């Protein structure tokens, strides 16, 4: 995992990072969520379910990571739910803090090809 490359994404708009599943544990000050969460979990609450934890993490340190795990294990349409989060840094009216880096995890290099083309346009490979 290339931590320097990951940290360069700080304050960058329309970018995210891809790392291997086991390496996401090395990212301190992170909030994680599985990519396969249900639409009901994501869209039905009045605010995004990760908002409070992400706000707390972003205030603790210089860089906070929003880790969405196992993106390579979900269907393309499910992956595409996260395109706006990366492209616009916004989800259902909530804007990500500037010091938050969006991170997606995959099993390994061989599964990078399973990432949605729409999402891949914004990805930085830090494996």
C-alpha positions in Angstrom: 0.0 0.0 0.0 1.3 3.4 -1.0 0.4 5.6 2.0 2.1 8.7 0.5 0.0 8.4 -2.6 -3.1 8.0 -0.5 -2.3 11.1 1.6 -1.8 13.1 -1.6 -5.5 12.8 -2.3 -6.3 15.0 0.7 -8.3 18.1 -0.3 -8.5 16.7 -3.9 -11.9 16.8 -5.4 -13.4 14.0 -7.4 -10.9 11.4 -6.4 -10.8 8.2 -4.3 -8.2 5.5 -3.5 -8.3 1.8 -3.9 -6.4 -0.5 -1.5 -6.4 -4.2 -0.7 -8.8 -5.3 2.0 -6.1 -6.2 4.6 -4.4 -2.9 4.2 -7.3 -0.8 5.2 -6.6 -1.7 8.8 -3.4 0.4 8.5 -5.4 3.6 7.9 -5.8 5.3 11.3 -8.7 7.5 12.0 -11.1 5.8 9.6 -14.8 5.1 9.4 -15.8 2.0 7.4 -18.9 0.7 5.8 -19.5 -2.4 3.6 -20.2 -1.7 0.0 -23.1 -4.1 0.1 -25.3 -2.2 2.6 -28.9 -2.0 1.6 -30.6 0.9 -0.1 -32.8 1.2 2.9 -29.8 1.6 5.2 -28.3 4.3 2.9 -31.2 6.3 1.7 -34.1 6.0 4.3 -32.6 7.8 7.3 -33.0 11.6 7.4 -29.2 11.9 7.2 -26.5 9.5 5.8 -25.8 6.7 8.4 -22.1 7.5 8.3 -22.4 11.3 8.9 -21.9 11.4 12.6 -18.9 9.0 12.7 -17.3 10.8 9.8 -17.8 14.2 11.3 -16.2 13.0 14.6 -13.2 11.3 12.8 -12.6 14.4 10.6 -12.2 16.6 13.7 -9.8 14.2 15.5 -6.9 14.3 13.1 -5.4 15.9 10.0 -6.7 13.2 7.7 -9.8 11.0 8.1 -10.6 8.0 5.8 -14.0 6.9 4.7 -13.4 3.2 3.9 -16.0 1.4 1.8 -15.0 -2.3 1.9 -15.3 -5.0 -0.7 -16.4 -2.8 -3.6 -15.3 -5.6 -6.0 -17.8 -8.0 -4.6 -21.0 -6.0 -5.4 -22.8 -5.5 -8.7 -22.0 -2.5 -11.0 -25.2 -0.7 -10.2 -24.5 -1.0 -6.5 -21.0 0.4 -7.0 -22.5 3.3 -9.0 -24.4 4.4 -5.9 -21.0 5.8 -4.7 -20.1 7.7 -7.8 -21.6 11.0 -6.5 -19.9 10.5 -3.2 -16.6 10.6 -5.0 -17.3 12.9 -7.9 -19.2 15.6 -6.0 -18.0 14.7 -2.5 -21.7 14.7 -1.6 -24.3 12.1 -0.6 -28.0 12.8 -0.1 -27.3 16.5 0.7 -24.3 15.8 3.0 -21.0 17.2 1.9 -17.9 15.3 3.0 -15.4 17.4 5.0 -12.3 18.5 3.0 -9.9 16.3 5.1 -11.8 13.1 4.3 -10.3 10.7 1.8 -12.7 8.1 0.3 -11.1 4.7 0.2 -12.5 1.5 -1.5 -11.1 -1.9 -0.8 -10.7 -4.9 -3.1 -9.4 -8.4 -2.6 -6.3 -7.8 -4.7 -4.9 -6.5 -8.0 -6.7 -9.2 -10.0 -10.1 -7.9 -8.9 -9.5 -4.2 -9.9 -11.2 -5.0 -13.2 -14.4 -5.7 -11.3 -14.7 -2.0 -10.4 -17.4 -0.1 -12.3 -16.0 2.0 -15.2 -17.9 5.0 -13.9 -16.3 4.7 -10.5 -12.8 3.7 -11.8 -12.6 7.1 -13.6 -12.1 8.7 -10.2 -9.9 6.0 -8.6 -6.2 6.2 -7.7 -4.7 2.7 -7.4 -2.7 2.6 -4.2 -2.2 -1.2 -4.0 
